[in-house]
Amino acid sequence: MQIQIRAAMAQDYDAAVKILSQVQDMHVEWRPDIYRHTSHLMSMEEFQQAAEDHTFFVAENEKNQVIGILQIMFKHVEGPSHTTRDLIFVDRMAVDEAYRGAGVGHKMFDFLKGLKAEKNMDAIELQVNAKNTAAYEMYRKYGFTEKSINLELLEP
């Protein structure tokens, strides 16, 4: 399968929201104490702004169907207790359920590695839901390592 990563355009909105909804459903199933079903995952205005800012990308197949989405943020980290770093933070990354396991995620990471080099960034970071073992394993196989572990206490 041919996969191309490109900047998002307004006509990609419906496909992007469909993929976001699939992922939201998984998160609700894993953590109903945190996530809820909603039809408002991203407004058209938010999507268009991200596209204009060149922080939202789509993966499309040879039929020009959007099969994955990638939203990033550029972060500058600096402070008295940290080294100065410029990061690409993966805010949202998801693949349409029909195309999971077909290499779309790896293609998006290859794209990010190129963007990192192009913009002379120091690292690519992301967070993964602790119950999303498939994504965690994919990230690990691609070369991501644990930077920190977030813990929570739900009891009063």
DSSP file with accessible surface (Angstrom, degrees, kcal/mol):
  #  RESIDUE AA STRUCTURE BP1 BP2  ACC     N-H-->O    O-->H-N    N-H-->O    O-->H-N    TCO  KAPPA ALPHA  PHI   PSI    X-CA   Y-CA   Z-CA
    1    1 A M              0   0  108      0, 0.0     2,-0.4     0, 0.0    60,-0.0   0.000 360.0 360.0 360.0 133.6    0.0    0.0    0.0
    2    2 A Q        -     0   0  146      2,-0.0    60,-0.5     0, 0.0     2,-0.4  -0.728 360.0-170.9 -84.1 131.0    1.3    3.5   -0.9
    3    3 A I  E     -A   61   0A  21     -2,-0.4     2,-0.4    58,-0.2    58,-0.2  -0.993   4.8-172.6-128.1 129.6    1.0    5.9    2.0
    4    4 A Q  E     -A   60   0A 106     56,-2.6    56,-2.7    -2,-0.4     2,-0.5  -0.975  11.9-151.1-121.4 136.0    1.6    9.7    1.7
    5    5 A I  E     +A   59   0A  25     -2,-0.4     2,-0.3    54,-0.2    54,-0.2  -0.913  30.1 159.0-104.1 129.9    1.8   12.1    4.5
    6    6 A R  E     -A   58   0A  41     52,-2.5    52,-2.8    -2,-0.5     2,-0.1  -0.946  46.1 -78.9-144.7 164.8    0.7   15.7    3.6
    7    7 A A  E     -A   57   0A  42     -2,-0.3    50,-0.3    50,-0.2    44,-0.1  -0.369  56.3-106.0 -63.0 141.8   -0.5   18.9    5.3
    8    8 A A        -     0   0    7     48,-2.4     2,-0.3    42,-0.1    46,-0.1  -0.370  34.6-162.2 -69.1 150.9   -4.2   18.8    6.2
    9    9 A M    >   -     0   0   78     -2,-0.1     3,-2.5     1,-0.0     4,-0.3  -0.889  35.6 -99.6-129.7 162.9   -6.7   20.7    4.1
   10   10 A A  G >  S+     0   0   44     -2,-0.3     3,-1.9     1,-0.3     4,-0.3   0.849 119.5  61.0 -52.8 -38.5  -10.2   21.8    4.8
   11   11 A Q  G 3  S+     0   0  140      1,-0.3     4,-0.3     2,-0.1    -1,-0.3   0.616  94.6  65.2 -69.5  -7.2  -11.7   19.0    2.8
   12   12 A D  G <> S+     0   0    7     -3,-2.5     4,-2.5     1,-0.2    -1,-0.3   0.516  74.8  95.8 -87.3  -6.5  -10.0   16.5    5.2
   13   13 A Y  H <> S+     0   0   44     -3,-1.9     4,-2.7    -4,-0.3     5,-0.3   0.912  81.0  47.2 -56.2 -51.4  -12.1   17.6    8.2
   14   14 A D  H  > S+     0   0  126     -4,-0.3     4,-2.1     1,-0.2    -1,-0.2   0.916 114.6  46.9 -61.3 -42.2  -14.8   14.9    8.1
   15   15 A A  H  > S+     0   0   31     -4,-0.3     4,-2.1     2,-0.2    -1,-0.2   0.909 112.2  51.0 -65.8 -39.5  -12.3   12.1    7.7
   16   16 A A  H  X S+     0   0    0     -4,-2.5     4,-2.7     1,-0.2    -2,-0.2   0.932 110.3  48.2 -64.3 -44.3  -10.2   13.4   10.5
   17   17 A V  H  X S+     0   0   29     -4,-2.7     4,-2.5     1,-0.2    -1,-0.2   0.890 108.3  55.7 -65.3 -36.3  -13.1   13.7   12.9
   18   18 A K  H  X S+     0   0  114     -4,-2.1     4,-1.8    -5,-0.3    -1,-0.2   0.941 111.0  43.8 -59.9 -45.6  -14.2   10.1   12.0
   19   19 A I  H  X S+     0   0    1     -4,-2.1     4,-2.0     1,-0.2    -2,-0.2   0.920 112.0  52.9 -67.9 -41.6  -10.8    8.8   13.0
   20   20 A L  H  X S+     0   0   16     -4,-2.7     4,-2.6     1,-0.2    -1,-0.2   0.899 107.8  52.6 -59.1 -38.9  -10.7   11.0   16.1
   21   21 A S  H  X S+     0   0   40     -4,-2.5     4,-2.4     2,-0.2    -1,-0.2   0.893 105.6  53.5 -65.6 -39.4  -14.1    9.5   17.1
   22   22 A Q  H  X S+     0   0   21     -4,-1.8     4,-1.5     1,-0.2    -1,-0.2   0.930 112.5  44.3 -59.7 -43.9  -12.8    6.0   16.7
   23   23 A V  H  X S+     0   0   27     -4,-2.0     4,-2.4     1,-0.2    -2,-0.2   0.893 109.8  54.9 -70.0 -39.3  -10.0    6.7   19.0
   24   24 A Q  H  X S+     0   0   34     -4,-2.6     4,-2.6     1,-0.2    -1,-0.2   0.919 104.8  54.5 -60.0 -41.9  -12.2    8.5   21.5
   25   25 A D  H  X S+     0   0   81     -4,-2.4     4,-2.0     1,-0.2    -1,-0.2   0.900 108.2  49.6 -58.8 -40.1  -14.4    5.4   21.7
   26   26 A M  H  X S+     0   0   47     -4,-1.5     4,-2.3     2,-0.2    -1,-0.2   0.928 110.5  49.8 -65.1 -42.4  -11.3    3.3   22.6
   27   27 A H  H  X S+     0   0   30     -4,-2.4     4,-3.0     1,-0.2     8,-0.3   0.894 108.7  52.1 -64.7 -38.7  -10.3    5.8   25.3
   28   28 A V  H  < S+     0   0   16     -4,-2.6    -1,-0.2     1,-0.2    -2,-0.2   0.917 110.1  49.7 -62.5 -41.6  -13.8    5.8   26.8
   29   29 A E  H  < S+     0   0  157     -4,-2.0    -2,-0.2    -5,-0.2    -1,-0.2   0.913 116.2  41.6 -63.8 -41.5  -13.7    2.0   26.9
   30   30 A W  H  < S+     0   0   55     -4,-2.3    -2,-0.2     1,-0.2    -1,-0.2   0.884 133.8  15.7 -72.3 -42.1  -10.3    2.0   28.6
   31   31 A R    >X  +     0   0   45     -4,-3.0     4,-2.8    -5,-0.2     3,-2.1  -0.542  59.6 162.3-138.0  71.5  -11.0    4.9   31.0
   32   32 A P  T 34 S+     0   0   93      0, 0.0    -1,-0.1     0, 0.0    -3,-0.1   0.703  78.1  67.8 -65.7 -13.7  -14.7    5.8   31.4
   33   33 A D  T 34 S+     0   0   86     -3,-0.1     3,-0.1     1,-0.1    -5,-0.1   0.654 117.5  20.9 -76.2 -13.9  -13.7    7.6   34.6
   34   34 A I  T <4 S+     0   0   85     -3,-2.1     2,-0.3    -7,-0.2    -1,-0.1   0.725 119.1  54.0-119.0 -45.1  -11.8   10.1   32.5
   35   35 A Y     <  -     0   0   81     -4,-2.8     2,-0.3    -8,-0.3    -1,-0.2  -0.673  58.6-171.1-101.4 152.2  -13.1   10.1   29.0
   36   36 A R        -     0   0  194     -2,-0.3     2,-0.2    -3,-0.1    -8,-0.1  -0.947  33.2 -95.0-136.9 158.5  -16.7   10.5   27.7
   37   37 A H        +     0   0  126     -2,-0.3     2,-0.3    -9,-0.1   -16,-0.0  -0.513  53.2 162.0 -70.2 135.8  -18.5   10.1   24.4
   38   38 A T        -     0   0   58     -2,-0.2     3,-0.1   -17,-0.1   -14,-0.1  -0.986  43.2-148.5-154.0 150.3  -18.8   13.4   22.6
   39   39 A S  S    S+     0   0  117     -2,-0.3     2,-0.8     1,-0.2     3,-0.3   0.466  88.2  76.6 -96.3  -4.1  -19.5   14.6   19.2
   40   40 A H        +     0   0  119      1,-0.2    -1,-0.2     3,-0.0     3,-0.2  -0.720  45.9 135.7-109.2  81.4  -17.3   17.7   19.6
   41   41 A L  S    S-     0   0   28     -2,-0.8     2,-0.3     1,-0.3    -1,-0.2   0.742  81.3  -4.1 -94.3 -27.8  -13.7   16.4   19.3
   42   42 A M  S    S-     0   0    7     -3,-0.3    -1,-0.3     4,-0.0     2,-0.1  -0.830  70.3-133.3-166.2 125.2  -12.5   19.2   17.1
   43   43 A S     >  -     0   0   20     -2,-0.3     4,-2.5    -3,-0.2     5,-0.2  -0.377  28.3-113.7 -76.8 161.2  -14.3   22.1   15.6
   44   44 A M  H  > S+     0   0   59      1,-0.2     4,-3.0     2,-0.2     5,-0.2   0.895 119.4  54.4 -59.5 -37.6  -13.8   23.1   11.9
   45   45 A E  H  > S+     0   0  135      2,-0.2     4,-2.4     1,-0.2    -1,-0.2   0.920 108.6  46.9 -64.9 -44.0  -12.3   26.3   13.1
   46   46 A E  H  > S+     0   0   94      2,-0.2     4,-2.4     1,-0.2    -1,-0.2   0.911 113.8  49.4 -61.4 -43.2   -9.7   24.5   15.3
   47   47 A F  H  X S+     0   0    1     -4,-2.5     4,-2.5     2,-0.2    -2,-0.2   0.939 111.6  47.4 -62.4 -47.4   -9.0   22.1   12.4
   48   48 A Q  H  X S+     0   0   77     -4,-3.0     4,-2.7     1,-0.2    -1,-0.2   0.892 111.4  51.4 -63.6 -38.5   -8.5   24.9    9.9
   49   49 A Q  H  X S+     0   0   95     -4,-2.4     4,-2.3    -5,-0.2    -1,-0.2   0.929 110.5  48.2 -64.6 -43.9   -6.2   26.8   12.4
   50   50 A A  H  <>S+     0   0    5     -4,-2.4     5,-2.7     2,-0.2     6,-0.7   0.900 112.0  50.1 -62.6 -39.1   -4.1   23.7   12.9
   51   51 A A  H ><5S+     0   0   15     -4,-2.5     3,-1.3     1,-0.2    -2,-0.2   0.936 111.5  47.9 -64.2 -44.5   -3.9   23.2    9.1
   52   52 A E  H 3<5S+     0   0  130     -4,-2.7    -2,-0.2     1,-0.3    -1,-0.2   0.850 110.7  51.9 -63.6 -34.7   -2.9   26.9    8.6
   53   53 A D  T 3<5S-     0   0   89     -4,-2.3    -1,-0.3    -5,-0.2    -2,-0.2   0.449 111.9-122.7 -79.8  -2.2   -0.2   26.6   11.4
   54   54 A H  T < 5S+     0   0  125     -3,-1.3    -3,-0.2    -4,-0.3    -2,-0.1   0.893  82.0 114.9  58.3  43.2    1.2   23.5    9.7
   55   55 A T      < +     0   0   21     -5,-2.7    17,-2.7    -6,-0.1     2,-0.4   0.272  58.1  69.7-121.3   7.6    0.6   21.4   12.8
   56   56 A F  E     + B   0  71A   0     -6,-0.7   -48,-2.4    15,-0.2     2,-0.3  -0.996  59.1 172.1-130.1 128.0   -2.0   19.0   11.4
   57   57 A F  E     -AB   7  70A  14     13,-3.3    13,-2.4    -2,-0.4     2,-0.3  -0.889  16.2-148.6-130.4 158.7   -1.2   16.3    8.8
   58   58 A V  E     -AB   6  69A   0    -52,-2.8   -52,-2.5    -2,-0.3     2,-0.5  -0.944   9.6-139.1-128.0 151.8   -3.0   13.4    7.2
   59   59 A A  E     -AB   5  68A   0      9,-2.4     8,-3.1    -2,-0.3     9,-1.3  -0.929  27.5-174.7-103.1 131.8   -1.9   10.1    5.9
   60   60 A E  E     -AB   4  66A  15    -56,-2.7   -56,-2.6    -2,-0.5     6,-0.2  -0.954  15.7-133.6-129.1 152.4   -3.6    9.1    2.7
   61   61 A N  E >   -A    3   0A   6      4,-1.9     3,-2.2    -2,-0.4   -58,-0.2  -0.242  45.0 -82.4 -90.5-175.3   -3.5    5.9    0.6
   62   62 A E  T 3  S+     0   0  102    -60,-0.5   -59,-0.1     1,-0.3    -1,-0.1   0.686 129.9  58.4 -65.5 -15.6   -3.1    5.5   -3.1
   63   63 A K  T 3  S-     0   0  151    -61,-0.2    -1,-0.3     2,-0.1     3,-0.1   0.273 118.1-112.3 -93.4  10.3   -6.9    6.2   -3.6
   64   64 A N    <   +     0   0  112     -3,-2.2     2,-0.4     1,-0.2    -2,-0.1   0.744  68.4 148.0  62.7  28.0   -6.4    9.6   -1.8
   65   65 A Q        -     0   0   87    -50,-0.0    -4,-1.9     1,-0.0     2,-0.5  -0.772  54.0-119.4 -90.5 135.2   -8.4    8.4    1.2
   66   66 A V  E     +B   60   0A  20     -2,-0.4    -6,-0.3    -6,-0.2     3,-0.1  -0.635  42.4 163.5 -74.1 120.2   -7.5    9.8    4.5
   67   67 A I  E     +     0   0A   1     -8,-3.1    29,-2.8    -2,-0.5     2,-0.3   0.393  59.3  21.9-120.1  -1.5   -6.4    6.8    6.6
   68   68 A G  E     -BC  59  95A   0     -9,-1.3    -9,-2.4    27,-0.3     2,-0.3  -0.989  60.0-149.4-161.7 157.6   -4.5    8.5    9.5
   69   69 A I  E     -BC  58  94A   0     25,-2.8    25,-2.1    -2,-0.3     2,-0.4  -0.962   6.7-171.9-133.7 152.2   -4.1   11.8   11.3
   70   70 A L  E     -BC  57  93A   0    -13,-2.4   -13,-3.3    -2,-0.3     2,-0.4  -0.957   2.2-178.0-146.8 119.7   -1.3   13.5   13.0
   71   71 A Q  E     +BC  56  92A  24     21,-3.4    20,-2.0    -2,-0.4    21,-2.0  -0.986  13.8 180.0-120.4 132.6   -1.4   16.7   15.1
   72   72 A I  E     - C   0  90A   2    -17,-2.7     2,-0.3    -2,-0.4    18,-0.2  -0.803  18.4-151.6-126.3 166.3    1.8   18.2   16.6
   73   73 A M  E     - C   0  89A  73     16,-2.1    16,-3.2    -2,-0.3     2,-0.5  -0.982  17.7-133.2-132.9 146.1    2.9   21.1   18.7
   74   74 A F  E     - C   0  88A  83     -2,-0.3     2,-0.4    14,-0.2    14,-0.2  -0.891  29.8-170.0 -97.8 127.6    6.3   22.7   18.7
   75   75 A K  E     - C   0  87A  85     12,-2.8    12,-3.3    -2,-0.5     2,-0.6  -0.967  18.7-158.8-124.5 137.8    7.6   23.2   22.2
   76   76 A H  E     - C   0  86A 106     -2,-0.4     2,-0.5    10,-0.2    10,-0.2  -0.965  16.0-165.4-110.6 119.7   10.6   25.1   23.6
   77   77 A V  E     + C   0  85A  50      8,-3.4     8,-2.7    -2,-0.6     2,-0.3  -0.937  21.3 148.5-111.7 126.1   11.6   23.9   27.0
   78   78 A E  E     +     0   0A 129     -2,-0.5     5,-0.1     6,-0.2     6,-0.1  -0.980   8.5 126.8-155.5 140.4   13.9   26.0   29.1
   79   79 A G  E >   - C   0  82A  29      3,-0.8     3,-1.0    -2,-0.3    -2,-0.0  -0.964  65.3 -83.8 179.2 172.1   14.4   26.5   32.8
   80   80 A P  T 3  S+     0   0  148      0, 0.0    -1,-0.1     0, 0.0     3,-0.0   0.794 125.5  37.4 -64.7 -26.7   16.8   26.5   35.7
   81   81 A S  T 3  S+     0   0  101      2,-0.1     2,-0.3    -3,-0.1    -3,-0.0   0.398 113.5  60.4-106.9   3.7   16.5   22.8   36.3
   82   82 A H  E <  S-C   79   0A 125     -3,-1.0    -3,-0.8     3,-0.0     2,-0.1  -0.949  80.8-113.2-129.6 152.2   16.3   21.6   32.6
   83   83 A T  E     -     0   0A 104     -2,-0.3     2,-0.4    -5,-0.1    -2,-0.1  -0.443  46.3 -96.6 -74.1 155.8   18.4   21.8   29.6
   84   84 A T  E     +     0   0A  75     -2,-0.1     2,-0.3    -6,-0.1    -6,-0.2  -0.608  55.7 168.7 -76.4 128.0   17.1   23.9   26.8
   85   85 A R  E     -C   77   0A  74     -8,-2.7    -8,-3.4    -2,-0.4     2,-0.5  -0.998  32.3-146.7-143.4 147.1   15.4   21.8   24.2
   86   86 A D  E     -C   76   0A  58     -2,-0.3    36,-3.1   -10,-0.2    37,-1.1  -0.972  31.8-174.0-113.9 124.2   13.1   22.2   21.2
   87   87 A L  E     -Cd  75 123A   2    -12,-3.3   -12,-2.8    -2,-0.5     2,-0.6  -0.869  31.8-141.2-123.0 150.3   10.6   19.4   20.8
   88   88 A I  E     -Cd  74 124A   0     35,-2.3    37,-2.8    -2,-0.3     2,-0.5  -0.960  29.1-160.8-100.8 118.1    8.0   18.2   18.4
   89   89 A F  E     -Cd  73 125A  23    -16,-3.2   -16,-2.1    -2,-0.6     2,-0.9  -0.918  13.7-137.0-104.3 124.6    5.2   16.9   20.7
   90   90 A V  E     +Cd  72 126A   8     35,-3.2    37,-0.6    -2,-0.5   -18,-0.2  -0.718  27.0 174.3 -80.8 107.4    2.7   14.5   19.1
   91   91 A D  E     +     0   0A  72    -20,-2.0     2,-0.4    -2,-0.9   -19,-0.2   0.890  68.7   7.4 -81.7 -44.9   -0.6   15.8   20.4
   92   92 A R  E     +C   71   0A  71    -21,-2.0   -21,-3.4     2,-0.0     2,-0.3  -0.994  62.3 165.6-141.4 133.9   -2.8   13.4   18.3
   93   93 A M  E     +C   70   0A  29     -2,-0.4     2,-0.3   -23,-0.2   -23,-0.2  -0.950  15.2 153.7-147.1 125.4   -1.9   10.5   16.2
   94   94 A A  E     -C   69   0A  10    -25,-2.1   -25,-2.8    -2,-0.3     2,-0.4  -0.996  28.1-148.3-154.6 151.2   -4.4    7.9   15.0
   95   95 A V  E     -C   68   0A  20     -2,-0.3   -27,-0.3   -27,-0.2     5,-0.1  -0.959  37.4-100.0-121.9 137.9   -5.0    5.5   12.2
   96   96 A D    >>  -     0   0   10    -29,-2.8     3,-2.5    -2,-0.4     4,-0.5  -0.283  37.2-118.5 -53.1 137.1   -8.4    4.5   10.8
   97   97 A E  G >4 S+     0   0  122      1,-0.3     3,-0.8     2,-0.2    -1,-0.1   0.811 112.2  59.8 -55.4 -30.3   -9.4    1.2   12.3
   98   98 A A  G 34 S+     0   0   77      1,-0.2    -1,-0.3     3,-0.0    -2,-0.1   0.689 111.2  41.1 -72.0 -14.5   -9.4   -0.5    8.9
   99   99 A Y  G X4 S+     0   0   58     -3,-2.5     3,-1.5   -32,-0.2     5,-0.5   0.324  80.4 127.5-117.5   6.9   -5.8    0.4    8.3
  100  100 A R  T << S+     0   0   95     -3,-0.8    -3,-0.0    -4,-0.5    -4,-0.0  -0.392  74.9  24.2 -66.5 140.9   -4.2   -0.3   11.7
  101  101 A G  T 3  S+     0   0   89     -2,-0.1    -1,-0.2     1,-0.0    -3,-0.0   0.508  93.5 104.7  83.6   7.8   -1.2   -2.6   11.6
  102  102 A A  S <  S-     0   0   51     -3,-1.5    -2,-0.1     0, 0.0    -1,-0.0   0.260 100.9 -95.0-105.0  10.4   -0.5   -1.7    7.9
  103  103 A G  S  > S+     0   0   32     -4,-0.1     4,-2.0     3,-0.0     5,-0.1   0.515  88.0 124.5  93.3   5.5    2.5    0.6    8.6
  104  104 A V  H  > S+     0   0    2     -5,-0.5     4,-2.2     2,-0.2     5,-0.2   0.933  75.3  49.8 -65.6 -44.9    0.7    3.9    8.6
  105  105 A G  H  > S+     0   0    4      1,-0.2     4,-2.3     2,-0.2    -1,-0.2   0.919 110.2  50.3 -60.2 -43.1    2.0    4.8   12.1
  106  106 A H  H  > S+     0   0   71      1,-0.2     4,-2.5     2,-0.2    -1,-0.2   0.898 108.5  52.7 -63.5 -38.5    5.5    4.0   11.0
  107  107 A K  H  X S+     0   0   93     -4,-2.0     4,-2.2     2,-0.2    -1,-0.2   0.903 108.5  50.7 -63.8 -39.0    5.2    6.2    7.9
  108  108 A M  H  X S+     0   0    0     -4,-2.2     4,-2.4     2,-0.2    -2,-0.2   0.901 109.9  50.0 -66.1 -38.3    4.0    9.1   10.1
  109  109 A F  H  X S+     0   0    2     -4,-2.3     4,-2.5     2,-0.2    -2,-0.2   0.895 108.2  52.6 -67.4 -38.0    7.0    8.6   12.4
  110  110 A D  H  X S+     0   0   87     -4,-2.5     4,-1.9     2,-0.2    -1,-0.2   0.922 109.4  50.1 -60.5 -41.7    9.3    8.6    9.4
  111  111 A F  H  X S+     0   0   56     -4,-2.2     4,-2.3     1,-0.2    -2,-0.2   0.927 110.1  50.2 -59.6 -45.6    7.6   11.9    8.4
  112  112 A L  H  X S+     0   0    0     -4,-2.4     4,-2.9     1,-0.2    -2,-0.2   0.882 106.6  54.6 -62.8 -38.8    8.2   13.3   11.9
  113  113 A K  H  X S+     0   0  119     -4,-2.5     4,-2.1     1,-0.2    -1,-0.2   0.909 109.7  47.9 -61.5 -39.9   11.9   12.3   11.8
  114  114 A G  H  X S+     0   0   40     -4,-1.9     4,-2.8     2,-0.2    -2,-0.2   0.910 112.1  48.7 -65.5 -41.2   12.3   14.3    8.6
  115  115 A L  H  X S+     0   0   14     -4,-2.3     4,-2.5     2,-0.2    -2,-0.2   0.900 108.6  54.3 -65.1 -39.9   10.5   17.3   10.1
  116  116 A K  H  <>S+     0   0   69     -4,-2.9     5,-2.5     2,-0.2     4,-0.4   0.932 112.6  42.9 -59.0 -45.9   12.7   17.1   13.2
  117  117 A A  H ><5S+     0   0   74     -4,-2.1     3,-1.0     3,-0.2    -2,-0.2   0.932 113.2  52.2 -67.3 -43.7   15.8   17.2   11.0
  118  118 A E  H 3<5S+     0   0  146     -4,-2.8    -2,-0.2     1,-0.3    -1,-0.2   0.883 117.6  37.2 -60.4 -40.8   14.3   19.9    8.8
  119  119 A K  T 3<5S-     0   0  101     -4,-2.5    -1,-0.3    -5,-0.2    -2,-0.2   0.364 108.2-123.4 -95.4   3.9   13.5   22.2   11.7
  120  120 A N  T < 5 +     0   0  136     -3,-1.0    -3,-0.2    -4,-0.4     2,-0.2   0.905  50.6 168.2  55.3  46.4   16.6   21.2   13.7
  121  121 A M      < -     0   0   23     -5,-2.5   -34,-0.2    -6,-0.2    -1,-0.1  -0.489  38.2-134.9 -87.0 162.0   14.6   20.0   16.7
  122  122 A D  S    S-     0   0   84    -36,-3.1     2,-0.3     1,-0.2   -35,-0.2   0.788  72.7 -11.3 -88.6 -30.3   16.1   18.0   19.6
  123  123 A A  E     -d   87   0A  15    -37,-1.1   -35,-2.3    -7,-0.0     2,-0.4  -0.986  51.5-123.5-162.4 165.8   13.5   15.3   20.0
  124  124 A I  E     -d   88   0A  28     -2,-0.3     2,-0.3   -37,-0.2   -35,-0.2  -0.987  35.7-178.1-117.3 128.9   10.0   14.0   19.3
  125  125 A E  E     +d   89   0A  30    -37,-2.8   -35,-3.2    -2,-0.4     2,-0.3  -0.912   8.8 164.2-127.2 158.0    7.8   13.3   22.3
  126  126 A L  E     -d   90   0A  34     -2,-0.3     2,-0.4   -37,-0.2   -35,-0.1  -0.963  27.6-126.7-158.3 168.3    4.4   11.9   22.9
  127  127 A Q        -     0   0  132    -37,-0.6     2,-0.4    -2,-0.3    -2,-0.0  -0.929  20.5-160.6-117.3 149.8    2.1   10.5   25.6
  128  128 A V        -     0   0   47     -2,-0.4     2,-0.2     8,-0.0    -2,-0.0  -0.989  27.5-108.4-131.9 140.0    0.3    7.1   25.4
  129  129 A N    >   -     0   0   23     -2,-0.4     3,-2.1     1,-0.2     7,-0.2  -0.467  29.8-129.2 -61.3 131.7   -2.7    5.9   27.4
  130  130 A A  T 3  S+     0   0   95      1,-0.3    -1,-0.2    -2,-0.2     6,-0.0   0.761 107.7  51.1 -58.9 -25.0   -1.4    3.3   29.8
  131  131 A K  T 3  S+     0   0  115      1,-0.2     2,-1.6     2,-0.0    -1,-0.3   0.495  84.4  91.4 -92.8  -1.4   -4.1    0.8   28.6
  132  132 A N    <>  +     0   0   24     -3,-2.1     4,-2.4     1,-0.2     5,-0.2  -0.557  48.2 163.3 -91.2  73.3   -3.3    1.3   24.9
  133  133 A T  H  >  +     0   0  101     -2,-1.6     4,-2.5     1,-0.2     5,-0.2   0.844  68.4  57.3 -64.9 -33.2   -0.8   -1.6   24.8
  134  134 A A  H  > S+     0   0   74     -3,-0.2     4,-2.0     2,-0.2    -1,-0.2   0.941 111.1  42.4 -63.9 -45.6   -0.8   -1.8   21.0
  135  135 A A  H  > S+     0   0   14      2,-0.2     4,-2.9     1,-0.2     5,-0.2   0.931 112.7  53.9 -66.3 -43.8    0.2    1.8   20.6
  136  136 A Y  H  X S+     0   0   72     -4,-2.4     4,-2.6     1,-0.2    -2,-0.2   0.931 110.1  47.2 -56.1 -46.2    2.8    1.5   23.4
  137  137 A E  H  X S+     0   0   69     -4,-2.5     4,-2.7     2,-0.2    -1,-0.2   0.896 111.1  51.3 -65.1 -39.4    4.4   -1.5   21.7
  138  138 A M  H  X S+     0   0   46     -4,-2.0     4,-1.9    -5,-0.2    -2,-0.2   0.945 111.8  46.9 -62.5 -45.6    4.5    0.2   18.3
  139  139 A Y  H  X>S+     0   0   28     -4,-2.9     5,-2.4     1,-0.2     4,-0.9   0.923 113.1  49.1 -61.9 -43.8    6.2    3.3   19.8
  140  140 A R  H ><5S+     0   0  124     -4,-2.6     3,-0.9    -5,-0.2    -1,-0.2   0.933 110.4  50.0 -62.4 -44.7    8.7    1.1   21.6
  141  141 A K  H 3<5S+     0   0  158     -4,-2.7    -1,-0.2     1,-0.3    -2,-0.2   0.832 107.1  55.8 -63.7 -30.4    9.5   -0.9   18.5
  142  142 A Y  H 3<5S-     0   0   48     -4,-1.9    -1,-0.3    -5,-0.2    -2,-0.2   0.700 129.4 -95.3 -76.0 -18.2   10.0    2.3   16.6
  143  143 A G  T <<5S+     0   0   55     -3,-0.9    -3,-0.2    -4,-0.9    -2,-0.1   0.417  74.5 142.0 121.0   0.4   12.6    3.4   19.2
  144  144 A F      < -     0   0   42     -5,-2.4    -1,-0.3    -6,-0.2     2,-0.3  -0.451  31.4-161.1 -70.2 144.8   10.7    5.6   21.7
  145  145 A T        -     0   0  128     -2,-0.1     2,-0.3     0, 0.0    -1,-0.0  -0.878  29.5 -90.0-122.1 159.9   11.8    5.1   25.3
  146  146 A E        +     0   0  113     -2,-0.3     3,-0.1     1,-0.2     0, 0.0  -0.523  37.3 176.9 -72.0 129.7   10.0    6.0   28.5
  147  147 A K        -     0   0  140      1,-0.5     2,-0.3    -2,-0.3    -1,-0.2   0.776  68.5 -15.6 -97.4 -42.3   10.8    9.5   29.7
  148  148 A S        -     0   0   83      2,-0.0     2,-0.5     0, 0.0    -1,-0.5  -0.972  58.4-129.6-154.8 165.5    8.5    9.6   32.7
  149  149 A I        -     0   0  114     -2,-0.3     2,-0.5    -3,-0.1    -3,-0.0  -0.990  19.6-145.2-124.7 122.5    5.5    7.7   34.1
  150  150 A N        -     0   0  113     -2,-0.5     2,-0.3     2,-0.0    -2,-0.0  -0.761  18.6-170.7 -88.0 132.0    2.4    9.5   35.2
  151  151 A L        -     0   0  158     -2,-0.5     2,-0.3     2,-0.0    -2,-0.0  -0.855   2.4-165.9-118.3 153.7    0.6    8.1   38.2
  152  152 A E        -     0   0  104     -2,-0.3     2,-0.5     0, 0.0    -2,-0.0  -0.986  15.3-147.2-139.0 153.7   -2.8    9.1   39.6
  153  153 A L        +     0   0  144     -2,-0.3    -2,-0.0     1,-0.1     0, 0.0  -0.982  14.9 178.2-118.6 117.0   -4.7    8.5   42.8
  154  154 A L        +     0   0  114     -2,-0.5    -1,-0.1     2,-0.1     0, 0.0   0.640  54.1  90.4 -94.9 -17.1   -8.4    8.2   42.3
  155  155 A E              0   0  149      1,-0.1    -2,-0.0     0, 0.0     0, 0.0  -0.516 360.0 360.0 -80.0 150.6   -9.4    7.5   45.9
  156  156 A P              0   0  179      0, 0.0    -1,-0.1     0, 0.0    -2,-0.1  -0.189 360.0 360.0 -69.5 360.0  -10.2   10.5   48.2
